[in-house]
């Protein structure tokens, strides 16, 4: 059986104070960054820019609520998130 690519998943209810602005991006294998917006999508492979976004991601990740790392799922956090969504609707 072929294994599926691994991924990690975390979220912020709101960004902490003094956080950098929200940016939609993906860092792929520390080789490239996909920057995403309504107006444009951009792929960057310049090592210094990739390193900047990798570091930015690590800072955000360290303060986020983790839902999944590789195959380990945080079911308690998922249930909390589901309850929060139900309260809002």
PEUR-V624527 format. One record per backbone hydrogen bond with DSSP energy under -0.5 kcal/mol. CO is the residue of the C=O (numbers start at 1). NH is the residue of the N-H. If there is no record, write none. Layout:
BEGIN
co/nh
CO/NH
CO/NH
END
This chain:
BEGIN
co/nh
9/67
9/68
11/65
16/19
23/25
24/36
26/28
26/34
27/29
28/31
28/32
32/28
33/35
33/44
34/26
35/42
36/24
40/37
42/35
44/33
46/49
46/50
47/51
48/52
49/53
50/54
51/55
52/56
53/57
54/58
55/59
56/60
57/61
58/62
59/63
60/63
60/64
61/64
64/66
65/11
67/74
68/9
69/72
71/73
72/69
73/75
74/78
75/79
76/80
77/81
78/82
79/83
80/84
81/85
82/86
83/87
84/88
85/89
END
